[in-house]
Amino acid sequence: MDFEFIERVVRLVEEAEIGELEVESKEGIRLVVKKQSQSTPSPTAFYPQMITGTLPPQMAGAPAAAPESPSSPAVEVDESVELIKSPMVGTFYRAPAPDAPPFVETGDVVQSNTVVCILEAMKVMNEIKAGLAGTVQEVMVENGQPVEFGQPLFKIKK
């Protein structure tokens, strides 16, 4: 295949109503020419959809002050309860295998190095450790559910 032949093939694909043309020479050289469709959206067309939802606190900037309403009851914050949050986007698994028992259950005592779950991201299984000592008060995500960065996974009472 020479350069002129390749130019002719490219022009043919551009002018014809075909999306792709594959040519193989007697020498075994294969040429594939694909036309980019006008109806194919660019990757940037999907960008606004990917950023919908809430931003992690460190990306959101200063929080806006919420208007105080005299009729809304005060929410009690238990300072002895900490949240274990997702360090990444992925799929939440409570156990190391489908037939294995969960890493932790409500009421279990955990240490900072206790594995509490697995997050699968891009086919990699990442063990998530508690990072603090306490008692599991609540598992906040169902097994097999997708999670976002910063999403609360467990409530731990110190």
Backbone as ProteinMPNN parsed JSONL, in Angstrom:
{"seq_chain_A": "MDFEFIERVVRLVEEAEIGELEVESKEGIRLVVKKQSQSTPSPTAFYPQMITGTLPPQMAGAPAAAPESPSSPAVEVDESVELIKSPMVGTFYRAPAPDAPPFVETGDVVQSNTVVCILEAMKVMNEIKAGLAGTVQEVMVENGQPVEFGQPLFKIKK", "coords_chain_A": {"N_chain_A": [[0.847, -1.192, 0.0], [0.589, 2.109, -0.888], [1.069, 5.629, -0.178], [-0.624, 7.239, -1.748], [-2.687, 5.472, -2.4], [-3.802, 5.065, 0.126], [-4.704, 7.657, 0.676], [-6.72, 7.842, -1.284], [-8.503, 5.885, -0.373], [-9.287, 6.979, 2.074], [-10.544, 9.352, 1.166], [-12.635, 8.178, -0.268], [-14.143, 6.972, 1.78], [-14.873, 9.286, 3.206], [-16.535, 10.58, 1.326], [-18.466, 8.699, 0.645], [-21.504, 7.016, 1.707], [-20.843, 5.45, 3.969], [-19.762, 4.044, 7.053], [-17.431, 2.803, 7.824], [-14.466, 1.333, 6.488], [-12.607, -1.437, 5.573], [-9.539, -2.61, 4.437], [-7.374, -5.053, 3.107], [-4.103, -5.818, 2.162], [-2.262, -7.867, -0.233], [0.082, -8.416, 0.956], [-0.538, -8.623, 3.58], [-0.997, -6.349, 5.03], [-3.147, -4.378, 6.824], [-5.713, -2.001, 6.532], [-7.81, 0.159, 8.204], [-10.414, 2.356, 7.959], [-12.357, 4.677, 9.558], [-15.289, 6.589, 9.64], [-16.094, 9.478, 11.412], [-19.114, 9.874, 12.827], [-21.617, 12.363, 12.329], [-23.704, 12.402, 14.058], [-22.733, 11.312, 16.334], [-22.273, 11.973, 19.662], [-20.034, 14.244, 21.243], [-17.545, 13.587, 23.789], [-17.694, 15.645, 25.656], [-20.319, 16.333, 25.685], [-21.596, 14.76, 27.479], [-20.614, 15.534, 29.893], [-21.955, 17.464, 31.673], [-23.927, 15.817, 32.772], [-22.452, 14.033, 34.259], [-21.585, 15.452, 36.436], [-23.689, 15.997, 38.062], [-25.495, 16.201, 41.156], [-24.377, 16.1, 44.596], [-21.448, 17.795, 45.699], [-18.317, 16.657, 47.094], [-17.415, 17.701, 50.444], [-14.869, 19.039, 50.547], [-14.636, 20.032, 48.004], [-16.777, 21.636, 47.603], [-16.56, 24.169, 48.635], [-17.123, 27.054, 50.732], [-19.853, 26.478, 52.858], [-23.202, 27.522, 52.261], [-25.07, 29.622, 54.373], [-27.759, 28.286, 56.074], [-31.118, 29.307, 56.11], [-32.54, 30.133, 59.166], [-35.248, 28.67, 60.775], [-37.811, 29.344, 62.961], [-39.728, 27.446, 63.524], [-38.646, 24.963, 62.949], [-37.429, 22.01, 64.449], [-34.607, 21.627, 66.639], [-31.819, 19.747, 65.667], [-30.378, 17.066, 67.265], [-26.998, 16.428, 67.719], [-25.001, 13.729, 68.024], [-22.015, 13.61, 69.393], [-20.417, 11.483, 69.928], [-20.668, 9.738, 67.908], [-19.267, 8.669, 64.924], [-18.776, 8.848, 61.393], [-17.984, 6.441, 58.937], [-16.763, 7.083, 55.907], [-17.027, 6.717, 52.333], [-14.035, 6.343, 50.57], [-13.821, 6.502, 47.872], [-15.354, 6.195, 44.602], [-17.394, 3.45, 43.894], [-18.404, -0.048, 44.096], [-20.141, -1.33, 46.815], [-19.36, -3.873, 49.068], [-20.252, -6.073, 51.615], [-19.034, -8.405, 52.456], [-16.229, -10.697, 51.989], [-16.716, -12.559, 50.013], [-19.507, -13.847, 48.097], [-20.755, -15.972, 49.498], [-19.694, -15.758, 52.025], [-19.57, -14.684, 55.507], [-20.573, -11.34, 56.594], [-18.124, -8.67, 56.96], [-18.46, -6.959, 59.189], [-21.092, -6.527, 61.597], [-24.034, -4.827, 62.823], [-23.504, -3.655, 66.055], [-21.064, -4.908, 66.441], [-17.72, -4.668, 67.697], [-15.155, -2.595, 66.619], [-11.753, -2.004, 65.631], [-9.224, 0.422, 64.718], [-7.831, -0.741, 62.596], [-9.534, -2.677, 61.604], [-11.072, -4.42, 59.0], [-13.863, -3.298, 57.347], [-15.437, -3.396, 55.072], [-15.57, -4.001, 51.488], [-14.681, -2.121, 48.668], [-15.333, -2.117, 45.338], [-13.639, -0.991, 42.59], [-13.168, -0.338, 39.3], [-12.698, -3.063, 38.738], [-10.991, -3.749, 40.785], [-10.554, -4.896, 44.024], [-10.903, -3.197, 46.953], [-9.962, -3.122, 50.221], [-11.584, -1.673, 52.953], [-10.782, -0.032, 55.852], [-11.732, 0.533, 59.276], [-10.606, 2.786, 60.621], [-10.994, 3.981, 63.026], [-11.717, 3.334, 66.497], [-14.458, 1.618, 67.964], [-18.024, 0.936, 68.244], [-20.082, -0.658, 65.892], [-22.79, 1.058, 64.865], [-24.634, 1.418, 62.831], [-25.128, 0.061, 59.585], [-24.997, 1.669, 56.644], [-25.39, 1.279, 53.943], [-26.592, -0.856, 51.388], [-25.636, -4.203, 50.526], [-23.759, -4.661, 47.566], [-24.486, -2.294, 46.377], [-23.935, 0.725, 44.464], [-21.628, 3.279, 45.428], [-20.844, 6.691, 46.248], [-18.069, 9.02, 46.245], [-17.182, 10.016, 49.477], [-19.619, 9.306, 50.572], [-21.554, 8.319, 53.364], [-20.884, 5.248, 54.975], [-20.877, 3.642, 57.297], [-22.057, 4.008, 60.682], [-20.321, 4.7, 63.561], [-20.047, 4.257, 66.97], [-18.128, 5.864, 69.264]], "CA_chain_A": [[0.0, 0.0, 0.0], [1.339, 3.353, -0.91], [0.394, 6.776, 0.426], [-1.699, 7.684, -2.639], [-3.797, 4.533, -2.244], [-4.415, 5.349, 1.432], [-5.453, 8.906, 0.501], [-7.93, 7.542, -2.056], [-9.423, 5.144, 0.499], [-9.82, 7.944, 3.045], [-11.493, 10.194, 0.432], [-13.791, 7.35, -0.587], [-14.945, 6.847, 3.007], [-15.442, 10.599, 3.502], [-17.568, 10.937, 0.361], [-19.504, 7.666, 0.557], [-22.398, 6.909, 2.855], [-20.443, 4.295, 4.775], [-19.138, 4.474, 8.301], [-16.132, 2.18, 8.03], [-13.979, 0.529, 5.376], [-11.413, -2.191, 5.934], [-8.86, -3.127, 3.26], [-6.165, -5.802, 3.436], [-3.29, -6.045, 0.97], [-1.737, -9.223, -0.406], [1.214, -8.559, 1.889], [-1.068, -8.773, 4.937], [-1.152, -5.037, 5.671], [-4.573, -4.083, 6.947], [-6.038, -0.59, 6.721], [-9.193, 0.37, 8.619], [-10.747, 3.777, 7.964], [-13.677, 4.882, 10.154], [-15.781, 7.953, 9.554], [-16.743, 9.945, 12.631], [-20.487, 10.239, 12.517], [-22.059, 13.675, 12.806], [-24.66, 12.217, 15.148], [-22.041, 10.819, 17.513], [-22.004, 13.092, 20.561], [-18.678, 14.344, 21.758], [-17.499, 13.257, 25.213], [-18.065, 16.785, 26.494], [-21.777, 16.434, 25.745], [-22.052, 14.026, 28.652], [-19.983, 16.068, 31.094], [-22.883, 18.018, 32.651], [-24.642, 14.748, 33.449], [-21.574, 13.354, 35.197], [-21.302, 16.248, 37.614], [-24.892, 16.302, 38.823], [-25.469, 15.671, 42.516], [-23.676, 16.932, 45.561], [-20.0, 17.732, 45.669], [-17.702, 16.373, 48.379], [-17.235, 18.942, 51.192], [-13.64, 19.76, 50.238], [-14.761, 20.649, 46.688], [-17.955, 22.48, 47.564], [-16.265, 25.519, 49.096], [-17.79, 27.432, 51.977], [-21.283, 26.184, 52.783], [-24.098, 28.663, 52.401], [-25.792, 29.587, 55.645], [-29.159, 27.903, 55.903], [-31.988, 30.21, 56.849], [-33.077, 29.515, 60.378], [-36.693, 28.719, 60.883], [-38.155, 29.124, 64.362], [-40.605, 26.301, 63.673], [-37.944, 23.702, 62.759], [-36.827, 21.541, 65.682], [-33.158, 21.513, 66.64], [-31.37, 18.367, 65.487], [-29.322, 16.721, 68.214], [-25.84, 15.797, 67.121], [-24.287, 12.892, 68.982], [-20.605, 13.762, 69.062], [-19.717, 10.22, 70.124], [-20.885, 8.933, 66.707], [-18.468, 9.063, 63.757], [-19.143, 8.172, 60.152], [-16.953, 5.949, 58.028], [-17.222, 7.521, 54.586], [-16.382, 6.074, 51.191], [-12.892, 7.094, 50.06], [-13.811, 6.441, 46.412], [-16.562, 5.731, 43.933], [-17.272, 2.023, 43.641], [-19.501, -0.912, 44.517], [-19.991, -1.684, 48.223], [-19.579, -5.278, 49.433], [-20.118, -6.282, 53.06], [-18.302, -9.64, 52.736], [-15.167, -10.956, 51.01], [-17.256, -13.424, 48.965], [-20.97, -13.905, 48.216], [-21.191, -16.964, 50.486], [-18.985, -15.517, 53.287], [-20.278, -13.769, 56.412], [-20.129, -9.941, 56.484], [-16.969, -8.27, 57.76], [-18.977, -6.456, 60.467], [-22.543, -6.414, 61.769], [-24.428, -3.842, 63.824], [-23.17, -4.107, 67.401], [-19.687, -5.391, 66.495], [-16.682, -3.73, 68.119], [-14.093, -2.511, 65.618], [-10.539, -1.236, 65.909], [-8.893, 1.253, 63.557], [-7.339, -1.561, 61.485], [-10.533, -3.679, 61.251], [-11.671, -4.288, 57.666], [-15.322, -3.21, 57.518], [-16.107, -3.689, 53.804], [-14.752, -3.928, 50.274], [-15.201, -1.286, 47.593], [-14.797, -2.513, 44.044], [-13.516, 0.116, 41.643], [-12.44, -0.75, 38.103], [-12.376, -4.49, 38.902], [-10.027, -3.912, 41.861], [-11.212, -4.986, 45.322], [-10.182, -2.37, 47.919], [-10.414, -3.304, 51.599], [-11.752, -0.412, 53.67], [-10.613, -0.226, 57.293], [-12.555, 1.433, 60.087], [-9.903, 4.043, 60.856], [-11.256, 4.423, 64.393], [-12.211, 2.265, 67.365], [-15.81, 1.848, 68.455], [-19.032, -0.082, 68.001], [-20.875, -0.394, 64.689], [-24.142, 1.433, 65.236], [-25.507, 1.233, 61.679], [-24.581, -0.125, 58.239], [-25.837, 2.628, 55.939], [-25.458, 0.949, 52.526], [-26.942, -2.246, 51.099], [-24.624, -4.973, 49.823], [-23.831, -4.625, 46.108], [-24.95, -0.985, 45.898], [-22.891, 1.688, 44.108], [-21.455, 4.379, 46.382], [-20.152, 7.888, 45.776], [-16.992, 9.508, 47.097], [-17.646, 10.752, 50.646], [-20.921, 8.826, 51.046], [-21.448, 7.579, 54.629], [-21.054, 3.799, 54.869], [-21.161, 3.098, 58.623], [-22.037, 4.865, 61.87], [-19.535, 4.055, 64.604], [-20.12, 4.94, 68.268], [-16.807, 5.794, 69.905]], "C_chain_A": [[0.883, 1.242, 0.0], [0.466, 4.49, -0.372], [-0.781, 7.245, -0.424], [-2.932, 6.78, -2.506], [-4.545, 4.815, -0.935], [-5.238, 6.633, 1.345], [-6.757, 8.669, -0.256], [-8.972, 6.813, -1.207], [-10.067, 6.093, 1.503], [-10.848, 8.844, 2.373], [-12.779, 9.434, 0.098], [-14.712, 7.217, 0.618], [-15.601, 8.181, 3.344], [-16.634, 10.924, 2.606], [-18.726, 9.949, 0.326], [-20.368, 7.676, 1.81], [-22.11, 5.633, 3.636], [-19.729, 4.809, 6.005], [-17.728, 3.947, 8.47], [-15.771, 1.357, 6.806], [-12.691, -0.136, 5.824], [-10.842, -2.811, 4.671], [-7.619, -3.871, 3.723], [-5.409, -6.093, 2.143], [-2.837, -7.497, 0.904], [-0.591, -9.499, 0.557], [0.761, -8.717, 3.338], [-1.201, -7.471, 5.697], [-2.634, -4.693, 5.659], [-4.768, -2.6, 7.245], [-7.509, -0.495, 7.071], [-9.41, 1.872, 8.703], [-12.174, 3.9, 8.478], [-14.047, 6.351, 10.041], [-16.431, 8.304, 10.882], [-18.11, 10.472, 12.257], [-20.817, 11.607, 13.08], [-22.997, 13.531, 13.984], [-24.008, 11.691, 16.41], [-21.736, 11.991, 18.43], [-20.556, 13.078, 21.03], [-18.689, 14.011, 23.244], [-17.925, 14.424, 26.1], [-19.572, 16.94, 26.596], [-22.322, 15.73, 26.984], [-21.533, 14.618, 29.958], [-20.971, 16.651, 32.095], [-23.651, 16.94, 33.408], [-23.77, 14.076, 34.489], [-21.371, 14.162, 36.471], [-22.557, 16.617, 38.398], [-24.793, 15.66, 40.198], [-24.692, 16.598, 43.422], [-22.178, 16.741, 45.438], [-19.479, 17.325, 47.043], [-17.413, 17.69, 49.097], [-15.981, 19.722, 50.814], [-13.685, 20.429, 48.877], [-15.887, 21.682, 46.653], [-17.673, 23.921, 47.984], [-17.001, 25.812, 50.395], [-19.284, 27.151, 51.863], [-22.104, 27.446, 52.97], [-24.859, 28.525, 53.713], [-27.254, 29.27, 55.37], [-30.021, 28.88, 56.695], [-32.595, 29.476, 58.041], [-34.574, 29.719, 60.432], [-37.069, 28.45, 62.334], [-39.029, 27.891, 64.562], [-39.884, 24.973, 63.504], [-37.256, 23.287, 64.056], [-35.316, 21.433, 65.539], [-32.791, 20.037, 66.523], [-30.23, 18.113, 66.455], [-28.205, 16.006, 67.479], [-25.104, 15.041, 68.208], [-22.819, 12.911, 68.599], [-19.807, 12.495, 69.297], [-19.895, 9.29, 68.921], [-20.075, 9.522, 65.561], [-18.972, 8.29, 62.546], [-17.897, 7.652, 59.457], [-17.493, 6.255, 56.641], [-16.417, 6.824, 53.496], [-15.22, 6.927, 50.688], [-12.839, 7.147, 48.538], [-15.198, 6.083, 45.888], [-16.369, 4.241, 43.664], [-18.522, 1.272, 44.041], [-19.18, -1.443, 45.9], [-20.288, -3.169, 48.418], [-19.3, -5.456, 50.916], [-19.239, -7.469, 53.413], [-17.232, -9.864, 51.665], [-15.609, -11.85, 49.848], [-18.762, -13.514, 49.149], [-21.473, -14.868, 49.29], [-20.522, -16.787, 51.851], [-19.803, -14.584, 54.184], [-19.749, -12.338, 56.25], [-18.91, -9.661, 57.368], [-17.423, -7.813, 59.141], [-20.496, -6.409, 60.431], [-22.809, -5.296, 62.765], [-24.164, -4.438, 65.202], [-21.755, -4.638, 67.541], [-18.741, -4.283, 66.945], [-15.575, -3.778, 67.072], [-12.921, -1.701, 66.152], [-10.193, -0.462, 64.64], [-8.423, 0.427, 62.36], [-8.307, -2.675, 61.076], [-11.087, -3.401, 59.863], [-13.179, -4.327, 57.855], [-16.088, -3.54, 56.237], [-15.077, -3.709, 52.688], [-15.455, -2.977, 49.319], [-14.515, -1.726, 46.309], [-14.806, -1.303, 43.13], [-12.63, -0.36, 40.505], [-11.874, -2.16, 38.241], [-11.283, -4.741, 39.937], [-10.794, -3.885, 43.177], [-10.343, -4.258, 46.361], [-10.768, -2.595, 49.307], [-10.468, -1.946, 52.281], [-11.676, -0.719, 55.157], [-11.378, 0.848, 58.046], [-11.871, 2.786, 60.301], [-10.143, 4.633, 62.232], [-11.782, 3.23, 65.189], [-13.602, 2.625, 67.86], [-16.72, 0.675, 68.152], [-19.856, 0.31, 66.783], [-22.313, -0.141, 65.124], [-25.115, 1.196, 64.084], [-24.676, 1.005, 60.423], [-25.523, 0.661, 57.336], [-26.019, 2.337, 54.447], [-25.789, -0.532, 52.38], [-25.811, -2.913, 50.317], [-24.848, -4.9, 48.308], [-24.265, -3.288, 45.531], [-23.767, -0.103, 45.492], [-22.834, 2.8, 45.152], [-20.65, 5.489, 45.741], [-18.984, 8.198, 46.716], [-17.594, 10.304, 48.248], [-18.992, 10.303, 51.191], [-20.719, 8.051, 52.356], [-21.754, 6.101, 54.43], [-21.494, 3.187, 56.197], [-21.234, 4.218, 59.648], [-21.333, 4.07, 62.953], [-19.651, 4.883, 65.88], [-18.787, 4.727, 68.97], [-16.925, 5.389, 71.357]], "O_chain_A": [[1.804, 1.375, 0.806], [-0.731, 4.315, -0.145], [-1.825, 7.612, 0.116], [-4.068, 7.256, -2.501], [-5.775, 4.802, -0.902], [-6.346, 6.695, 1.877], [-7.789, 9.239, 0.098], [-10.169, 7.085, -1.307], [-11.271, 6.013, 1.749], [-11.916, 9.082, 2.937], [-13.875, 9.989, 0.176], [-15.93, 7.336, 0.485], [-16.769, 8.209, 3.73], [-17.629, 11.479, 3.071], [-19.852, 10.33, 0.01], [-20.01, 8.263, 2.831], [-23.01, 4.844, 3.924], [-19.155, 5.898, 5.988], [-16.914, 4.552, 9.168], [-16.635, 0.761, 6.164], [-11.8, 0.507, 6.379], [-11.562, -3.462, 3.914], [-6.896, -3.407, 4.605], [-5.989, -6.551, 1.159], [-3.004, -8.258, 1.857], [-0.324, -10.643, 0.925], [1.587, -8.923, 4.226], [-1.489, -7.483, 6.893], [-3.285, -4.716, 4.615], [-4.086, -2.023, 8.092], [-8.363, -0.998, 6.34], [-8.696, 2.578, 9.416], [-13.096, 3.309, 7.916], [-13.235, 7.237, 10.308], [-17.221, 7.528, 11.419], [-18.238, 11.406, 11.464], [-20.362, 11.973, 14.164], [-23.085, 14.428, 14.823], [-24.653, 11.628, 17.456], [-21.021, 12.912, 18.036], [-19.946, 12.02, 21.189], [-19.725, 14.136, 23.898], [-18.464, 14.208, 27.186], [-20.059, 17.613, 27.504], [-23.397, 16.076, 27.475], [-21.988, 14.223, 31.031], [-20.848, 16.362, 33.286], [-23.992, 17.136, 34.574], [-24.279, 13.594, 35.501], [-21.012, 13.589, 37.5], [-22.502, 17.455, 39.298], [-24.075, 14.676, 40.373], [-24.387, 17.736, 43.062], [-21.702, 15.653, 45.113], [-20.121, 17.612, 48.054], [-17.187, 18.704, 48.437], [-16.021, 20.951, 50.765], [-12.867, 21.307, 48.6], [-15.929, 22.517, 45.75], [-18.481, 24.807, 47.708], [-17.451, 24.891, 51.076], [-19.915, 27.541, 50.881], [-21.739, 28.33, 53.746], [-25.242, 27.423, 54.103], [-27.898, 29.909, 54.538], [-29.685, 29.235, 57.824], [-33.09, 28.355, 57.925], [-35.087, 30.806, 60.165], [-36.679, 27.42, 62.885], [-39.068, 27.341, 65.662], [-40.437, 23.936, 63.871], [-36.583, 24.096, 64.694], [-34.805, 21.176, 64.449], [-33.375, 19.186, 67.193], [-29.24, 18.843, 66.471], [-28.452, 15.082, 66.704], [-24.64, 15.625, 69.187], [-22.42, 12.306, 67.604], [-18.639, 12.423, 68.912], [-19.346, 8.189, 68.901], [-20.175, 10.712, 65.26], [-19.529, 7.201, 62.681], [-16.877, 8.338, 59.395], [-18.546, 5.754, 56.246], [-15.282, 6.399, 53.712], [-15.401, 8.112, 50.409], [-11.935, 7.756, 47.967], [-16.092, 5.717, 46.651], [-15.289, 3.822, 43.249], [-19.568, 1.87, 44.294], [-18.083, -1.947, 46.139], [-21.331, -3.664, 47.991], [-18.253, -5.047, 51.417], [-18.743, -7.554, 54.536], [-17.309, -9.3, 50.574], [-14.945, -11.89, 48.812], [-19.256, -13.281, 50.252], [-22.498, -14.614, 49.921], [-20.761, -17.591, 52.752], [-20.619, -13.799, 53.701], [-18.612, -12.143, 55.821], [-18.695, -10.323, 58.384], [-16.851, -8.221, 60.151], [-21.104, -6.271, 59.369], [-21.899, -4.867, 63.474], [-24.546, -5.574, 65.484], [-21.28, -4.807, 68.664], [-18.935, -3.112, 66.618], [-15.115, -4.853, 66.685], [-13.08, -0.832, 67.009], [-10.811, -0.677, 63.598], [-8.599, 0.853, 61.218], [-7.939, -3.537, 60.278], [-11.521, -2.286, 59.574], [-13.716, -5.264, 58.447], [-17.257, -3.92, 56.299], [-13.888, -3.47, 52.902], [-16.677, -3.02, 49.176], [-13.289, -1.712, 46.201], [-15.841, -0.671, 42.921], [-11.48, -0.742, 40.721], [-10.718, -2.413, 37.902], [-10.705, -5.827, 39.97], [-11.584, -2.974, 43.425], [-9.204, -4.649, 46.616], [-11.938, -2.295, 49.545], [-9.522, -1.162, 52.202], [-12.416, -1.562, 55.663], [-11.639, 1.931, 57.521], [-12.515, 3.826, 60.168], [-9.567, 5.665, 62.577], [-12.235, 2.239, 64.615], [-13.892, 3.788, 68.142], [-16.264, -0.428, 67.847], [-20.277, 1.459, 66.651], [-22.969, -1.022, 65.681], [-26.268, 0.824, 64.302], [-23.656, 1.661, 60.212], [-26.714, 0.358, 57.266], [-26.729, 3.071, 53.76], [-25.319, -1.361, 53.16], [-25.116, -2.26, 49.538], [-25.971, -5.054, 47.827], [-24.399, -3.158, 44.314], [-22.707, -0.174, 46.113], [-23.861, 3.211, 45.692], [-19.874, 5.261, 44.813], [-18.927, 7.697, 47.839], [-18.432, 11.177, 48.022], [-19.468, 10.862, 52.179], [-19.815, 7.22, 52.449], [-22.749, 5.739, 53.801], [-22.371, 2.323, 56.23], [-20.568, 5.245, 59.513], [-21.687, 2.925, 63.235], [-19.381, 6.084, 65.866], [-18.368, 3.6, 69.235], [-15.914, 5.28, 72.052]]}, "name": "protein", "num_of_chains": 1, "seq": "MDFEFIERVVRLVEEAEIGELEVESKEGIRLVVKKQSQSTPSPTAFYPQMITGTLPPQMAGAPAAAPESPSSPAVEVDESVELIKSPMVGTFYRAPAPDAPPFVETGDVVQSNTVVCILEAMKVMNEIKAGLAGTVQEVMVENGQPVEFGQPLFKIKK"}
